[in-house]
Amino acid sequence: MFGKNKQKTTVTTPTAQPSDQYRLKATGRRVTLLERLSDGDVRIAMDSGHVCRDDIVSASDITPA
């Protein structure tokens, strides 16, 4: 207040991170991408209110949510 200049601070908006939320094309079921495998497949986790189960599917079988 006395003799101190308030410095304006710029607020940076977070950069958009690629989402890990996808849907299975065949069923529309929501899945989470866990990892990309070297042969073009992906490991996914089925999103549900129960025990989470993971599976390996082709990358072409999922679409961004």
FISE-884920 format. One line per field, with one value per residue (C-alpha): residue number from 0; residue in one letter; x negated, y, z negated. Coordinates in steps of 0.02 Angstrom, whole numbers. Layout:
<atoms>
nr <- [NUM  ...]
rest <- [A  ...]
X <- [X  ...]
Y <- [Y  ...]
Z <- [Z  ...]
</atoms>
This chain:
<atoms>
nr <- [0  1  2  3  4  5  6  7  8  9  10  11  12  13  14  15  16  17  18  19  20  21  22  23  24  25  26  27  28  29  30  31  32  33  34  35  36  37  38  39  40  41  42  43  44  45  46  47  48  49  50  51  52  53  54  55  56  57  58  59  60  61  62  63  64]
rest <- [M  F  G  K  N  K  Q  K  T  T  V  T  T  P  T  A  Q  P  S  D  Q  Y  R  L  K  A  T  G  R  R  V  T  L  L  E  R  L  S  D  G  D  V  R  I  A  M  D  S  G  H  V  C  R  D  D  I  V  S  A  S  D  I  T  P  A]
X <- [0  -134  -264  -230  -173  -56  -118  10  -4  47  152  106  239  194  152  270  209  258  400  389  579  642  793  799  867  966  1059  1034  971  855  675  513  354  218  76  33  -50  -185  -81  56  168  217  251  414  512  700  782  921  981  916  746  643  586  455  440  334  421  370  345  472  606  613  663  636  779]
Y <- [0  125  136  -37  -55  -198  -299  -367  -553  -635  -789  -927  -1044  -1228  -1300  -1428  -1601  -1746  -1838  -2021  -2041  -2141  -2243  -2413  -2392  -2554  -2527  -2343  -2397  -2272  -2330  -2256  -2272  -2350  -2371  -2384  -2547  -2563  -2663  -2531  -2600  -2508  -2565  -2495  -2501  -2521  -2381  -2443  -2433  -2607  -2687  -2611  -2732  -2700  -2768  -2749  -2688  -2617  -2428  -2416  -2489  -2334  -2153  -1997  -1965]
Z <- [0  -50  86  153  331  364  508  628  647  807  792  911  970  966  1134  1203  1161  1271  1189  1142  1153  1301  1355  1437  1613  1608  1444  1399  1229  1144  1121  1056  1158  1049  1173  1357  1405  1537  1661  1682  1547  1389  1210  1144  981  989  889  778  599  565  566  706  838  970  1145  1301  1460  1627  1628  1769  1653  1543  1573  1465  1343]
</atoms>
